[in-house]
Structure formats: C-alpha cells, structure tokens
C-alpha cells in the first residue's frame, strides 16, 4: 500500500490506477485454499481472525504464515495444541508467539510489530468460572485492537454480592463498555445494565444443560432483557463480543483525546 501511495504522490500512476491496485492488493490468495483480507484492519478497524475450527492443522499453519508475511500479525481463534504446534513449526524463529490455551487463541507477531494503544477501556465480567474461556477470547481480541481490559470472573447473580465490587471497580476505572458473559439463564447482562451507564454487550455461553441448554436459554434471556443498553452476540461468540467492545471503546477513546486536547 505504501508503495502504491508513493507512486501516486510522484505522479507515476493516476488516481484510478491507484484505486485499482489497492483493490487488487486488498486480497491475498493462498493457492486455491484461502483468500486473506489483508487490509481489513485499515478498512474496518479490526484484523481478519483465522478460525481454526474445522480446518486441517497444516492449512491453519500455512494461512497463518501467509498472514504473518502480509501484515506482520496473525490471530487464530478456536485453535488447539496441534494447531499451535503446527504454526510454531512453520513461522520464523524470531517471531513472537502467544498461546492462550484457555481461549484457544494463537497470536503471532513479526519481530518489531507493535500495537498502538488507543486508550480504550473494556470491562469483562463472567457469571461463572466455566465462562472464562469465552471471556479470554474477548480479552485477547480487545487487547489486540489496542484496548486495556479490566476483567473479573465468577461474579454471577447466584451470589449477587460477588458482583458489586467488580462493577464498582470498573466504573471507577471509567470503562467505556462492559462485556457480560453468562450461560444457564444468562441473567448477568440484565442485572449489570440496571446498575451502570455504559453500553453492555451480552455474550451467552453454551454452559447449561436440559431444557434450553447449550446456551439457548441464555441467548433468549439476554434478547428479552428489560434493562436497556444491552446488545447481544451469538452463543459463545467471544471474538464478536470483543470486537464490538473494542470498536466502541476505541471510538470513545478518540473522542476523549479530542476533548482533552481542546479540538
């Protein structure tokens, strides 16, 4: 992209030609297996995240290497130890690999790759310990999008006294958005939304069994919440919840910087 813009600045190509070249370079094709959206972060504010689930281990590793070469960073979700080992074997030795086993998230960065901190602040709450893997997905994604994350786990409404201190700390920390993650009846986002004045993103999890199990009751409860200010993503969608939270927080952080600078 820098090369194309440089050629445009030097009047070596026209605006129309530059636009065409940018469209062509926005997608990197890996044989007949995958088409990588390498400019998604520039266009959308968040990077393409490779879903490992359902893919062959060697394909995940090849896609990860190509993404690393193209943009300097790769994020893999729903990965297992075999995926991680295959990626580790294929990437350069000086690349930085972080494996969050609980979340199934693999993050690889080219040497020297840095994330610009935005000042966005995201709070992450879980109802139970079983919801932590999804919360860790949220945390990884939000941090990779430049946000700071304040997390508190096992604060569900079955023992509602556990909830008040972490919520108070998040408000004192001035979070821009809170992601509330719960399975079973999914009541946590409703209760939190009734206590705070920031947006709540509800993430239902598949924790729960019997009638309405596997996250169905949690999803329905969150969608039927009487407290306003709640948006809901799909069951176990920590990546989606983290992405939306970071987009909100980064937008708020930008407005905060403008206000503080007097612009």
N, C-alpha and C positions, 0 to 999 in steps of 0.2 A: 504493500500500500504506500509506504514512504517513497519507494522508487517511482511509482505512478504519479504521485503528487509532485515529486521533484521534476519529473518530465513535463508535467503540466505547467509548473511555475516557470520553467525555462522555455516555454512556448514550443516544445518539441512535439506535443500532441494537442489536439483540440479538446474542448470540454466533453463533447460527445464521445470521443475516443477514450478519454479517461474514464467516463462513466461505464462504457462497455467493458474496459479492462477490470474495473473494480467489481463489476458483476461477475466476471469470469473467475477472478481470484477469490471470491467470497466462498466458493465451494471447492474443497479438495477431495478428489475421488481416489479411493484406495481399491485398485483393481475393480472387480465387479461386486465387491463386498459391502462397501460403506461409502457414503458421501458426507464429509465432515463440513459443518458450518463454521469455518474458522474465524469468521468476522462477527459471530453472534454477539460477543460481548460489546463490541463497538456499537453495534446496531441496537441491541436490546438492553444492555446494562448487566447482563449475566452471561457466563460462558456456556458453551454446549457441555452437557454432562453425559458421559457414556454409561448407558445401562448395561451392566454385565449379565444380569439375569436373562437366561435363555440363549446366551451367546456361547460359542465354543471358547475355551480358555485361550487358545492360540490366536483366535480372532480378536478377542479383547486386547491382548498384548500388542498385536500389530496396529490396531486402531489407536491405542494409547501412544505408541511410539510415533505414529504419524502426526497425531495431535500435538505431542510434545515438540516435534520438529517444526511444526507450523506456527504455533502460538507461544511456546515456552512453558505451557502448563497443561496438565490433563487432570480431570476429575472423573473418577469412576464410581458409580453407585451400585448397590446390591451386589458387591463383589464378595468372594470367599477367599480362603487362604490359597487355593490353587490359582485363582486369578492374580492375586498379589504376587505369588512366586513367579508366575509367567511374565508379568510386567517387569518385575525386578530383574529377571534374567535378560530381558531384551533392551532395557533402557541404558543409556551411558552410565558409567560408574560414578561420574561426578554429579549426576542428577540427584535431587533431594526427594526421597520417597517417604510419605507419611501414610501409615496404615491404621485406620481407626476400625479395629476388628468388631467392636460393638455395633457400629453403624454400618459396617460393610462398605466403608468409603475408602478409596485409594486416591491420594493426591500426589502427583509428581510435578516437580518444578525443575526447569533447566537451571543450571548454575547461574546465580546472579539475578534470577527472576524475583521481583518483589511485588507485594500487593500494596497499593496505596490505601492508607487508612482514610476512611471517609468521615469519621466522626459519628456514623450511625450507631444507635444503641438498640439492641434487641434483647428482650427478656424471653426466656424459655422455661416453661413450667410443665411438669408431668404430674398426672394423678398418682401413678404408681411406679414402682421400680421396673415393672415389665414394659413400661412405655419408654424407657430410656434409650433403646436403640433408635427409635424414630426421632427422639429429641436430639440425639447425637448427629443424625442426618441434618436436621435443622441447623445445628450449631456449625457443622463443617461448612455448609453452603453459605450461611450468613457471614462467617469469618472470611471465606474465600472471596466474598463480594465486598470486603473491606470494613465490615462492621465489628464492633465489640459486642460480646454476648455475655449476659448475666443469666446463669442457669440455676434452677432449684428443682430437685427431683423428689418424688414421693410426697407430694403435698395435696393429695386428693381430698374430696369432700367427705369421705367416710370418716375422716378425723379432721374436721374443718378447722380446728385450732392450729393445725400444721400450716395452713395456707396464709395466715395473716402476716407473719413475719417476712416471708419471701416477697409477698406482694408489696408490703411497706418498703422493703429494701429496694425493689425495682423502681418504685415511684420516687424514692429519694435519689436513686441513681439517674432519674429522669429518662427512662426508656422511652423510645419513640413508638414501640409496638410490642405486644406480648403474644407469643405463640403458646397456646394452651393445648396440651396433648393428653388425651384420655381414651381409655377403652370402656368396656362394660356399658354403663348407661350414659357415659360421656357428659357428665354434668359440669365438669370443671370450667369450661369456657363461659357458661352462663353465669356462674357464680362470680368469676373474676370480672366479667363485663359489668356486673352490677356494682363493682367496687371502685373501678378506675375510669379515667377519662382519656385513655389511649385506645387505638384500634386493637381488637383481639382477633387472632387467626386461630380457629379451631382445627385441630388435626385429630380425627378419630382413628383409633388403632384397632387392630383385629383381636385385641385381648378380650376374652369373654367367650362363653360357650352356651349351648342350649338355644332356646328361643331368642332370636335376634342376635345370636352370637356372631363371631368373626367380624365385629365392627359395625354390623348393620344397625343395632340399637344406638350405638354411639353416634353414628352419622345422622340418623333420623332425629335424635335428641338435639344435636347441635343445629340442624336445619330448622327445628321447631322452637329454638330458644326464644324466650320472651324478652330477654335483655337485648337491647340494641347495641350496635357497634361490633358485631361479630361477623366475620367472613369464614367460610368453611371450605377446606380442600378435601380431597378424596381420602379413603381409608388408607392408612399407613403412608401417606404422601408427605414424608418429612422434607424431601427435596423441594416439592412445590411450596410447602409452608415456609421453608427457609428462604426461598427465592422471593416470594411476595413480601415477607417481612423485611428483607434486606432492601428491596426496591422502595418500600415505604420509608424505612429508616434513612436510607441514603438521600431520598428527596427532602426529608425533614432536616437532615444534617446540612444539606446545601442551603436551605432557607435560613437555618440558624447562623451559618457562616456569613451569609449576606447581611443579615440583621446586625451581627456583631461588628462587621466592618463598616456599617453605615451605608451600604449600597442599596 
